[in-house]
Amino acid sequence: MPLCGGVRGKGKIFDMKILVTGAAGFIGSKLAESLIEDGQEVLVIDNLSTGKKDRVPAGARFVESCASSPEIIDAIFEFNADAIAHCGGAKQR
């Protein structure tokens, strides 16, 4: 079953641009992979502090950075996401 909108005839009802933080981790990578399989455009932001780059699905645009870094703001606005899925986070040490 498609995640974003389903199928009407042969085409999707709508396409989305989705920003996924933490998509180098287990849960975020599975979500990003499902979105890409559904035909959505995905931007992944992950600092790889606990995730692994090889978990980022092919087809996703990947930016290695902390989601709260000022340097990432331009990439976020340029992507112009319709939705954000925040899967990133790590336990404080």
Phi and psi in degrees as GROMACS dihedral restraints (atoms count N, CA, C in turn):
[ dihedral_restraints ]
;  ai    aj    ak    al  type     phi  dphi    fc
    3     4     5     6     1   -64.3    20    10
    4     5     6     7     1   147.2    20    10
    6     7     8     9     1   -79.8    20    10
    7     8     9    10     1   -35.3    20    10
    9    10    11    12     1  -117.7    20    10
   10    11    12    13     1    85.2    20    10
   12    13    14    15     1   100.1    20    10
   13    14    15    16     1   -20.5    20    10
   15    16    17    18     1    77.2    20    10
   16    17    18    19     1  -165.2    20    10
   18    19    20    21     1  -125.2    20    10
   19    20    21    22     1   133.6    20    10
   21    22    23    24     1  -121.5    20    10
   22    23    24    25     1   110.7    20    10
   24    25    26    27     1    68.6    20    10
   25    26    27    28     1  -127.1    20    10
   27    28    29    30     1   -99.6    20    10
   28    29    30    31     1   -11.5    20    10
   30    31    32    33     1  -112.4    20    10
   31    32    33    34     1   159.1    20    10
   33    34    35    36     1   -72.1    20    10
   34    35    36    37     1   157.5    20    10
   36    37    38    39     1   -69.0    20    10
   37    38    39    40     1   -40.7    20    10
   39    40    41    42     1  -156.4    20    10
   40    41    42    43     1   157.3    20    10
   42    43    44    45     1  -107.3    20    10
   43    44    45    46     1   148.3    20    10
   45    46    47    48     1  -131.6    20    10
   46    47    48    49     1   154.5    20    10
   48    49    50    51     1  -107.8    20    10
   49    50    51    52     1   118.2    20    10
   51    52    53    54     1  -123.5    20    10
   52    53    54    55     1   127.6    20    10
   54    55    56    57     1   -91.5    20    10
   55    56    57    58     1   125.4    20    10
   57    58    59    60     1  -120.0    20    10
   58    59    60    61     1   116.7    20    10
   60    61    62    63     1   -88.5    20    10
   61    62    63    64     1   148.0    20    10
   63    64    65    66     1    73.6    20    10
   64    65    66    67     1    25.0    20    10
   66    67    68    69     1   -82.1    20    10
   67    68    69    70     1     9.7    20    10
   69    70    71    72     1   -98.7    20    10
   70    71    72    73     1     0.2    20    10
   72    73    74    75     1   -95.5    20    10
   73    74    75    76     1   177.2    20    10
   75    76    77    78     1   -63.5    20    10
   76    77    78    79     1   -56.4    20    10
   78    79    80    81     1   -67.3    20    10
   79    80    81    82     1   -47.7    20    10
   81    82    83    84     1   -61.3    20    10
   82    83    84    85     1   -37.7    20    10
   84    85    86    87     1   -67.7    20    10
   85    86    87    88     1   -38.0    20    10
   87    88    89    90     1   -66.6    20    10
   88    89    90    91     1   -40.7    20    10
   90    91    92    93     1   -64.1    20    10
   91    92    93    94     1   -49.1    20    10
   93    94    95    96     1   -59.7    20    10
   94    95    96    97     1   -41.6    20    10
   96    97    98    99     1   -61.6    20    10
   97    98    99   100     1   -44.2    20    10
   99   100   101   102     1   -63.5    20    10
  100   101   102   103     1   -41.1    20    10
  102   103   104   105     1   -63.9    20    10
  103   104   105   106     1   -42.4    20    10
  105   106   107   108     1   -65.1    20    10
  106   107   108   109     1   -43.0    20    10
  108   109   110   111     1   -60.6    20    10
  109   110   111   112     1   -29.6    20    10
  111   112   113   114     1   -80.6    20    10
  112   113   114   115     1    -3.5    20    10
  114   115   116   117     1    91.1    20    10
  115   116   117   118     1    11.3    20    10
  117   118   119   120     1   -84.5    20    10
  118   119   120   121     1   153.9    20    10
  120   121   122   123     1   -90.0    20    10
  121   122   123   124     1   128.3    20    10
  123   124   125   126     1  -124.7    20    10
  124   125   126   127     1   131.2    20    10
  126   127   128   129     1  -109.3    20    10
  127   128   129   130     1   125.0    20    10
  129   130   131   132     1  -106.0    20    10
  130   131   132   133     1   129.3    20    10
  132   133   134   135     1  -120.4    20    10
  133   134   135   136     1   121.9    20    10
  135   136   137   138     1  -152.4    20    10
  136   137   138   139     1   137.9    20    10
  138   139   140   141     1   -91.8    20    10
  139   140   141   142     1     0.7    20    10
  141   142   143   144     1    60.5    20    10
  142   143   144   145     1    23.2    20    10
  144   145   146   147     1   -70.1    20    10
  145   146   147   148     1   -33.6    20    10
  147   148   149   150     1  -126.9    20    10
  148   149   150   151     1   -15.0    20    10
  150   151   152   153     1   -92.2    20    10
  151   152   153   154     1   179.1    20    10
  153   154   155   156     1  -128.6    20    10
  154   155   156   157     1   132.9    20    10
  156   157   158   159     1   -58.0    20    10
  157   158   159   160     1   -32.6    20    10
  159   160   161   162     1   -70.9    20    10
  160   161   162   163     1    -8.3    20    10
  162   163   164   165     1   -83.7    20    10
  163   164   165   166     1   -17.7    20    10
  165   166   167   168     1   -68.0    20    10
  166   167   168   169     1   122.9    20    10
  168   169   170   171     1   -68.1    20    10
  169   170   171   172     1   145.8    20    10
  171   172   173   174     1   -60.1    20    10
  172   173   174   175     1   142.3    20    10
  174   175   176   177     1    98.0    20    10
  175   176   177   178     1   -13.4    20    10
  177   178   179   180     1   -91.6    20    10
  178   179   180   181     1   144.1    20    10
  180   181   182   183     1   -82.3    20    10
  181   182   183   184     1   127.1    20    10
  183   184   185   186     1  -115.0    20    10
  184   185   186   187     1   131.4    20    10
  186   187   188   189     1  -125.3    20    10
  187   188   189   190     1   119.7    20    10
  189   190   191   192     1   -85.3    20    10
  190   191   192   193     1   106.2    20    10
  192   193   194   195     1  -172.2    20    10
  193   194   195   196     1   160.8    20    10
  195   196   197   198     1   -77.6    20    10
  196   197   198   199     1   136.1    20    10
  198   199   200   201     1   -62.4    20    10
  199   200   201   202     1   -19.7    20    10
  201   202   203   204     1   -96.1    20    10
  202   203   204   205     1     2.6    20    10
  204   205   206   207     1   -72.6    20    10
  205   206   207   208     1   136.3    20    10
  207   208   209   210     1   -59.2    20    10
  208   209   210   211     1   -30.1    20    10
  210   211   212   213     1   -65.2    20    10
  211   212   213   214     1   -22.1    20    10
  213   214   215   216     1   -85.0    20    10
  214   215   216   217     1   -13.0    20    10
  216   217   218   219     1   -55.6    20    10
  217   218   219   220     1   -44.2    20    10
  219   220   221   222     1   -60.3    20    10
  220   221   222   223     1   -44.1    20    10
  222   223   224   225     1   -63.5    20    10
  223   224   225   226     1   -38.4    20    10
  225   226   227   228     1   -65.4    20    10
  226   227   228   229     1   -47.2    20    10
  228   229   230   231     1   -69.1    20    10
  229   230   231   232     1   -35.6    20    10
  231   232   233   234     1   -64.1    20    10
  232   233   234   235     1   -39.4    20    10
  234   235   236   237     1   -67.5    20    10
  235   236   237   238     1   -34.3    20    10
  237   238   239   240     1    57.3    20    10
  238   239   240   241     1    59.2    20    10
  240   241   242   243     1   -65.0    20    10
  241   242   243   244     1   145.0    20    10
  243   244   245   246     1   -85.3    20    10
  244   245   246   247     1   -25.4    20    10
  246   247   248   249     1  -151.7    20    10
  247   248   249   250     1   155.9    20    10
  249   250   251   252     1  -128.5    20    10
  250   251   252   253     1   130.8    20    10
  252   253   254   255     1  -114.6    20    10
  253   254   255   256     1   110.3    20    10
  255   256   257   258     1   -93.0    20    10
  256   257   258   259     1   100.1    20    10
  258   259   260   261     1  -109.7    20    10
  259   260   261   262     1    -0.2    20    10
  261   262   263   264     1   -84.1    20    10
  262   263   264   265     1   156.9    20    10
  264   265   266   267     1   150.9    20    10
  265   266   267   268     1   150.0    20    10
  267   268   269   270     1  -143.7    20    10
  268   269   270   271     1   153.1    20    10
  270   271   272   273     1   -67.9    20    10
  271   272   273   274     1   135.4    20    10
  273   274   275   276     1   -66.7    20    10
  274   275   276   277     1   140.1    20    10
